[in-house]
């Protein structure tokens, strides 16, 4: 089992990553700035590029502490992880199936909910570090699911959110997973959306999300779009910011299913 390192080692932000971060701030946040100002919310979105898990976990912890100390700014971290397996609070180490040793991929046990999952290149990971407007984590997961479904639709992929099998799904399999951590209603950790087929492959070596034989898909695997993770991150940031303002203004979202939605 891998251990979280206290050092800030691994990939360091390069000029291209910094440029992409600026792109998110200026192209996305400026377009929806009126919505945020109208809601009285402040949000800082950052694209970190390829990032080592322990480094980003430390950054999340730092931002959570700031929020608990009264920081009014909400944060959204967008990135691709270097290959890593993570185990939620109640996850069984047996669900790793020894994949961390066989594939030489580190594993971390962390404070989010959920089972075992994989993060790596070709997958967009979004970590909102936010103060929830309602003491209701299920409502927050519904909010995140709505954002992800909107992202999938933007790239021509039909998907839906499932309240019984938490996640975002297509007919081919699970596109996105959620794992939330909470401290005094400050939420962290977040959502992982598979963009390329490369992100699907390591799931075959584990029991993901406590489900044997879970079918996993990606935007590329759906055959409708082959966007880059950068492109998906920009769309995610735009939809998240707009939806976050509405979430504060309008209250808790409800699950919305179409006639093709499958439960359980």
C-alpha positions as CSV (number, residue, x, y, z in Angstrom):
1,X,0.0,0.0,0.0
2,X,1.4,3.4,-0.9
3,X,1.8,6.1,1.6
4,X,1.1,9.8,1.3
5,X,4.3,11.7,1.1
6,X,4.7,15.0,2.9
7,X,7.1,16.2,0.3
8,X,6.0,18.3,-2.7
9,X,7.8,16.1,-5.2
10,X,6.7,14.8,-8.6
11,X,5.6,16.9,-11.6
12,X,6.0,20.6,-11.2
13,X,3.8,23.1,-13.1
14,X,5.4,24.1,-16.4
15,X,4.7,27.2,-18.5
16,X,2.1,25.3,-20.6
17,X,0.2,24.2,-17.5
18,X,0.2,27.8,-16.2
19,X,-1.1,29.0,-19.6
20,X,-3.9,26.5,-19.5
21,X,-4.7,27.7,-16.0
22,X,-4.9,31.2,-17.3
23,X,-7.1,30.0,-20.1
24,X,-9.6,28.5,-17.6
25,X,-9.7,31.7,-15.6
26,X,-10.0,34.1,-18.5
27,X,-12.0,32.2,-21.1
28,X,-14.4,30.5,-18.7
29,X,-14.7,32.5,-15.5
30,X,-15.0,35.8,-17.4
31,X,-17.9,34.4,-19.4
32,X,-19.9,33.6,-16.3
33,X,-18.6,36.3,-14.0
34,X,-21.9,38.0,-13.9
35,X,-23.6,34.8,-12.5
36,X,-21.0,34.5,-9.8
37,X,-21.1,38.2,-8.8
38,X,-24.9,38.0,-8.7
39,X,-24.8,35.1,-6.3
40,X,-22.2,36.7,-4.1
41,X,-19.9,33.8,-4.6
42,X,-16.1,33.8,-5.4
43,X,-14.5,30.9,-7.1
44,X,-10.9,30.3,-8.2
45,X,-10.4,27.6,-10.9
46,X,-7.0,26.2,-11.5
47,X,-5.8,23.7,-14.1
48,X,-2.8,21.8,-12.7
49,X,-1.9,19.6,-15.7
50,X,-0.4,16.2,-14.9
51,X,0.0,16.0,-11.2
52,X,1.2,13.4,-8.6
53,X,-1.6,12.3,-6.2
54,X,0.2,13.1,-2.9
55,X,1.0,16.6,-4.0
56,X,-2.6,17.4,-5.0
57,X,-3.9,15.7,-1.8
58,X,-1.7,18.1,0.2
59,X,-3.0,21.0,-1.7
60,X,-6.6,20.0,-1.0
61,X,-5.8,19.7,2.7
62,X,-4.3,23.2,2.6
63,X,-7.4,24.7,0.9
64,X,-9.8,22.8,3.3
65,X,-8.0,24.4,6.3
66,X,-8.3,27.8,4.7
67,X,-12.0,27.3,4.2
68,X,-12.5,26.1,7.8
69,X,-10.7,29.3,8.9
70,X,-13.2,31.4,7.1
71,X,-11.8,31.8,3.5
72,X,-14.9,33.0,1.5
73,X,-13.3,31.8,-1.8
74,X,-14.4,28.4,-3.3
75,X,-11.8,26.5,-5.3
76,X,-11.9,24.1,-8.3
77,X,-8.8,22.1,-9.1
78,X,-8.8,20.5,-12.6
79,X,-6.1,18.0,-13.5
80,X,-4.9,14.6,-14.8
81,X,-3.2,12.4,-12.1
82,X,-0.2,10.3,-12.7
83,X,-1.3,6.6,-12.4
84,X,-2.6,5.9,-8.9
85,X,-5.2,3.7,-7.1
86,X,-7.2,5.2,-4.2
87,X,-9.3,3.5,-1.6
88,X,-12.2,5.3,0.1
89,X,-12.9,5.2,3.9
90,X,-14.7,1.9,3.8
91,X,-13.0,0.2,0.9
92,X,-11.6,-3.3,1.1
93,X,-7.9,-3.6,0.3
94,X,-8.9,-7.0,-1.3
95,X,-10.6,-5.0,-4.1
96,X,-7.2,-3.9,-5.2
97,X,-6.5,-7.5,-6.3
98,X,-2.8,-6.8,-5.9
99,X,-2.9,-4.5,-8.9
100,X,-0.8,-1.9,-7.2
101,X,2.1,-4.4,-6.9
102,X,1.6,-6.1,-10.3
103,X,1.3,-2.8,-12.2
104,X,3.7,-0.9,-9.9
105,X,1.1,1.8,-9.3
106,X,1.0,3.5,-5.9
107,X,-2.2,3.2,-3.8
108,X,-3.5,5.6,-1.2
109,X,-6.2,5.2,1.4
110,X,-8.0,8.6,1.7
111,X,-10.9,10.2,3.5
112,X,-13.5,10.2,0.6
113,X,-16.4,8.0,0.4
114,X,-16.6,5.0,-2.0
115,X,-14.5,2.0,-2.8
116,X,-11.4,1.4,-4.9
117,X,-10.8,3.4,-8.1
118,X,-8.1,4.4,-10.5
119,X,-6.9,7.8,-11.7
120,X,-4.4,8.4,-14.5
121,X,-3.7,10.0,-17.9
122,X,-6.7,10.4,-20.1
123,X,-9.0,11.1,-17.2
124,X,-10.2,14.5,-16.0
125,X,-10.3,14.8,-12.2
126,X,-12.1,17.8,-10.7
127,X,-11.7,18.6,-7.0
128,X,-14.1,21.4,-5.8
129,X,-13.1,22.6,-2.4
130,X,-16.3,24.4,-1.4
131,X,-18.6,25.3,1.4
132,X,-21.9,23.5,0.8
133,X,-24.9,25.8,0.9
134,X,-27.0,23.0,2.3
135,X,-26.0,20.3,4.9
136,X,-26.9,17.6,2.4
137,X,-24.1,15.6,0.6
138,X,-26.6,13.7,-1.6
139,X,-27.8,17.0,-3.0
140,X,-24.2,18.0,-3.7
141,X,-23.6,14.7,-5.6
142,X,-26.7,15.4,-7.6
143,X,-25.3,18.8,-8.5
144,X,-21.9,17.3,-9.6
145,X,-23.7,14.7,-11.6
146,X,-25.7,17.3,-13.4
147,X,-22.5,19.1,-14.4
148,X,-20.9,15.9,-15.7
149,X,-24.0,15.0,-17.7
150,X,-23.8,18.4,-19.3
151,X,-20.1,17.9,-20.1
152,X,-20.9,14.6,-21.8
153,X,-23.7,16.2,-23.8
154,X,-21.3,18.9,-25.0
155,X,-19.3,16.2,-26.7
156,X,-22.2,14.4,-28.2
157,X,-22.3,11.6,-25.6
158,X,-25.6,10.5,-24.2
159,X,-25.4,9.8,-20.4
160,X,-27.4,9.9,-17.3
161,X,-27.0,10.1,-13.5
162,X,-28.1,7.2,-11.4
163,X,-29.2,7.7,-7.8
164,X,-28.9,4.0,-6.9
165,X,-25.6,3.2,-8.6
166,X,-24.0,6.6,-7.9
167,X,-22.2,7.9,-11.0
168,X,-22.7,9.0,-14.5
169,X,-23.4,6.2,-17.0
170,X,-23.8,5.5,-20.7
171,X,-25.1,2.3,-22.3
172,X,-21.5,1.1,-22.6
173,X,-20.7,1.6,-18.9
174,X,-19.7,4.0,-16.2
175,X,-18.2,7.2,-17.4
176,X,-17.7,9.1,-14.1
177,X,-17.3,8.3,-10.4
178,X,-17.8,10.5,-7.4
179,X,-16.1,10.4,-4.0
180,X,-16.7,13.2,-1.5
181,X,-14.9,14.1,1.7
182,X,-16.5,16.5,4.3
183,X,-15.3,18.5,7.2
184,X,-17.8,20.8,8.8
185,X,-19.7,20.9,5.5
186,X,-16.6,21.9,3.5
187,X,-16.5,19.4,0.6
188,X,-13.3,18.1,-1.0
189,X,-12.2,15.3,-3.3
190,X,-14.7,15.1,-6.1
191,X,-15.3,13.6,-9.5
192,X,-13.3,11.6,-12.1
193,X,-14.5,11.5,-15.8
194,X,-12.9,9.1,-18.2
195,X,-12.0,11.0,-21.4
196,X,-9.8,8.5,-23.4
197,X,-9.8,4.7,-23.7
198,X,-6.4,4.6,-22.0
199,X,-8.1,5.6,-18.7
200,X,-10.4,2.5,-18.9
201,X,-7.7,-0.2,-19.0
202,X,-6.4,-0.3,-15.4
203,X,-10.0,-0.7,-14.1
204,X,-9.9,-4.3,-15.4
205,X,-7.3,-5.2,-12.8
206,X,-9.4,-4.1,-9.7
207,X,-12.9,-4.4,-8.3
208,X,-13.9,-0.7,-8.9
209,X,-16.5,0.9,-6.7
210,X,-17.2,-2.3,-4.8
211,X,-18.7,-3.8,-8.0
212,X,-17.3,-7.0,-9.6
213,X,-17.3,-6.9,-13.3
214,X,-18.2,-3.2,-13.5
215,X,-18.2,-2.0,-17.1
216,X,-16.3,1.2,-17.5
217,X,-16.5,3.6,-20.5
218,X,-15.0,6.9,-21.7
219,X,-15.9,9.8,-24.0
220,X,-13.6,8.3,-26.6
221,X,-15.0,4.8,-26.0
222,X,-18.5,6.0,-26.8
223,X,-17.3,6.7,-30.3
224,X,-18.8,10.1,-30.6
225,X,-15.9,12.4,-29.6
226,X,-12.2,12.3,-29.1
227,X,-11.5,15.5,-27.1
228,X,-8.4,16.2,-25.1
229,X,-8.5,16.4,-21.4
230,X,-7.7,20.1,-21.7
231,X,-10.8,20.6,-23.8
232,X,-13.0,18.7,-21.4
233,X,-11.6,20.7,-18.5
234,X,-12.6,24.0,-20.1
235,X,-16.1,22.8,-20.6
236,X,-16.3,21.3,-17.1
237,X,-15.1,24.6,-15.6
238,X,-17.7,26.7,-17.5
239,X,-20.6,24.4,-16.6
240,X,-19.5,24.1,-13.0
241,X,-19.3,27.8,-12.4
242,X,-22.7,28.5,-13.9
243,X,-24.3,25.6,-12.1
244,X,-22.6,26.5,-8.8
245,X,-24.1,30.0,-8.9
246,X,-27.6,28.5,-9.6
247,X,-27.1,25.9,-6.8
248,X,-26.7,28.7,-4.3
249,X,-29.5,30.7,-5.7
250,X,-32.1,28.1,-6.3
251,X,-31.5,25.4,-3.7
252,X,-31.1,21.6,-3.9
253,X,-31.3,20.0,-7.3
254,X,-33.6,17.0,-7.8
255,X,-32.7,13.8,-9.7
256,X,-34.0,14.1,-13.3
257,X,-34.3,11.0,-15.3
258,X,-35.4,10.5,-18.9
259,X,-37.3,7.4,-20.1
260,X,-34.0,5.6,-20.9
261,X,-32.7,5.9,-17.3
262,X,-31.9,2.5,-15.7
263,X,-31.7,2.2,-11.9
264,X,-29.8,-0.4,-9.8
